[in-house]
Each structure stands twice: as structure tokens, then as C-alpha cells.
Amino acid sequence: MKLCMIGTGYVGLVSGVCFSDLGNDVVCVDKDVDKINNLKKGIMPIYEPGLEELVLKNYKNKRLNFSTNLRESVRKSDIIFICVGTPTKKKSNNADLSQVYSVGKEIAKYINRFKIVINKSTVPVTTGDEIEKIISKKVDKKYFSVVSNPEFLREGEAIRDFIYPDRIVVGSNDKKSKKILKNLYSPLVSKGSKFLVTNRRAAELIKYASNAFLATKITFINEIANLCEKTGIDVEDISIGIGLDKRIGSRFLRAGPAYGGSCFPKDTKAIVSTASKYKTNLSVIKSVIKSNNIRSDLLLKRVDSIMKNRIKNKTISFLGVTFKANTDDMRDSSSLKLIPYLSKKGAKIKYYDPSGAKKEFIKLKNVKFSNSIQESIKDSHLVIIHTEWNDFKSINFKKFSKNKKLIIFDMRNIFPPNKIKNLGFKYFGIGR
Ligand code: UGA
């Protein structure tokens, strides 16, 4: 099938390259000329394991192309995917849908035969109805169908999540489109993925409700971790103990710093906003947002207490600063609250992240990027393991640090406490 992905951000690029790998002809379109030229040269705009290899392979065999020409790309395609950003608006918690609607208007200009217009961007309920209205101002409804097909890709695992999804959700009221989409996704369905068809609005809400539920699960275990810290219990035992109940499930029960990234913080706010538009109070999600917002303050209080309120002039090493491992993404990472606070209190911060130095910290006093784990740990009083990169899981602290009083605060519980304590260092984790 001939597919056109509009927007070569995370969703558009990953989905586009994966669809081409399944044998479709895909053109990824973006108005950013530099991005498109770079992609043609094999330079990726994002860090995502496995992406570059797949792009190079499929670009070489001509199943994948990149273009800035929306008109040509739409005209020659059967299915058009809208994959543009829906950030939080500056002055409210609503999703900013301006990019989605402006792409809808553009598509409407170039529809020359029947097209399926799929919205993959994360959007509030009824956005599909709006896109349909926009297009139908220019095009007869028999020439297009607007479908919702949300993505469930995690950064750092996106290729795997695309190829082995738990489910594929298609929201459409039109039989013809459902059949075409089932065919498009058949290579994944035949490997065992569930294919769920709902009406368009339900698919839109499934996406928001999924992210809000996962954020709730994480926040729940983070609060239980707070209680564990006061009662001498290891939260890891609780995660395993409750996760073994199939009704609960073991995933997304890792306690840690506040959840971050480009999705959970934005989507929890947006679903609450949408609900209030329909006079519905999502009180659970509201308290999740609140709890997550104050989590960094709790962690900072813990750092204060671990350091016995003597932060000034202490050297603190951060291992990992991104919001999770295997990504260079800093959006809503808790390190953006922790590092400025500690630097303001007079700590000298050294940080190492496998994805490199971060522009967010350039202007901060006493915050420096180290070129290696060893360099970052050397001469430190406290090491904070902030992100769970594999690179950190077998650090030999004894070899890297001469400081016998080194303290380790493992915010991702990647080490068994005794392993560190047996080396003679002080160990603190989350909820243990
Ligand atoms: C999330 C969803 O997991 C995807 O299904 C969804 O498609 C995506 O948002 C999106 O809407 O585009 P992502 O933001 O990439 O994916 O990352 P997650 O792996 O979900 O992690 C989000 C945050 O929760 C991170 O800060 C992570 O460290 C934290 N987390 C996750 C925990 O603290 N504990 C856990 O057990 C799991």
C-alpha cells in the first residue's frame, strides 16, 4: 500500500519506517527542510535504538522516502497518517490542536481520489469529527474517511512496540476503512497482536485513558514507596507481590522519580481538561497529577536528609538525566527540578548521561557534564542514579571512587542494597 506520514517526529518516523519494513511504499513528509535533507543522508533527528538501521535499509531499497512536498505525497498515497505534535497549550491545560487542524486543511486541498485519513497524533475526543468537518468543506465525503489509530510506542522501545504491539486500535465507523486497515496491519495481527475496532471517539479516548491509567499505576507505587520508607519494607517486594495478581499485572509498577516524558504529563492534563469541558470530574487523575508534581520536592527533602542538610560545596554526581533510559529526551524529566535546586543550594553537580550533555544545564552554576561514568563519580560525596541506563547496572564503585564515605542514592533501585553496603558504602533507594 502507498502510505504518507505527515510529521517526521517520533510517531511519524518510527511508524513510517516500520510500515515500509513490512513492505509498504512510504513517504515521510515534513516542512522542516533540514530534517528531511538529513534523513536522506541517514542522519536521524531523534535517538531511538534500531531506528537508523531500519531507515538506511528501507531508504536504500526505495520503500521509504522523505519529502517536503505535501501535495505530491498526499496525491500519490492511499492512506495518509497525521502524526504531528499536540503539546499542552501555553495558557491552559488543553492540547494545542493547531498543527492537526492545519494539516487537515492541507490534506483537503490535495485529495484527488478516495483516501483514508488516519489520525495518529494523541488528541481529545471529537478531534476526528473536527478533522472530518474541515476536510468536508472542500471534499465530498465519499472521497475520504477519517479514522483514529492511536500509537502506543514507548520511547527507547518504539521499534519493538510497533512490531509486537499488545493491541492495534482502530476507531472508524466505516466498513471499507476497517477492512483496508486490517489488511495493512495483517503482518502484525498474524503474529498474535489483537486488532480492536471501535468507533472513532472511543479510539481517541482509549489512548488518553491508557496513558492516564499507566501514570496512575506509577504514582500509586511511588506513594506506596513513601510508606515503605517509613516502615522498613522494600517496595520491590510489594511490586512483585501485587503484580503477581493477574488483575493488577506486574508492569509499570517500578517506583522511581516522578514520571516524565512528552506523554504522561501532557496527556493526564489534557484528559482532565477534556472531561471538564463535558462537566465530568476526573478526580483520580487530578490527584495523580498533583502527587507527581510534588514528588520531586519529596526526593529533594530526602537528599537533604541523606546529606544531613549539608549540601553546600558537596560534589553530587548524577548518573543519567533523561526521563528514562534509551532516549535523549529531557522533556519533563525530574532531573530538571532536582539539579537546579541542588545547584542553587551550593552543590557542585557533575552529571553523565550516555546520550550526551544537555543544553538545559548549560547556564546553571556549578553544573558540569562528565565524559564518563568514572569521571562523574570521582571525588563525589553523593552519587544519584537518576536514570536506569544499562551502563550503570554493573558499576564498580570501589574502583571508581577513593572516597570511603561515598553515598549512593539509587532512584531506580537498580542495585540490591546489600551489594553496595558490602562494599562499605552507604546506600539509599526508593521505598526501601
Ligand atoms: C508512554 C506510553 O508508555 C506509551 O504507550 C505511549 O505510546 C507514549 O507514552 C505516548 O503517548 O506517545 P513514554 O512516555 O515513551 O511512553 O515512556 P514510558 O516508558 O511509558 O515512561 C514514562 C515515564 O514513567 C518515565 O519517566 C518512566 O521512567 C516512568 N516509569 C515507567 C516509572 O517511573 N515506573 C514504571 O514502572 C514505568
Residues whose N, C-alpha, C, O or C-beta is under 5 A from the ligand:
A	BS01	UGA	E151 F152 L153 R154 E155 I218 F252 L253 R254 G256 P257 A258 Y259 G260 G261 S262 C263 F264 F323 K324
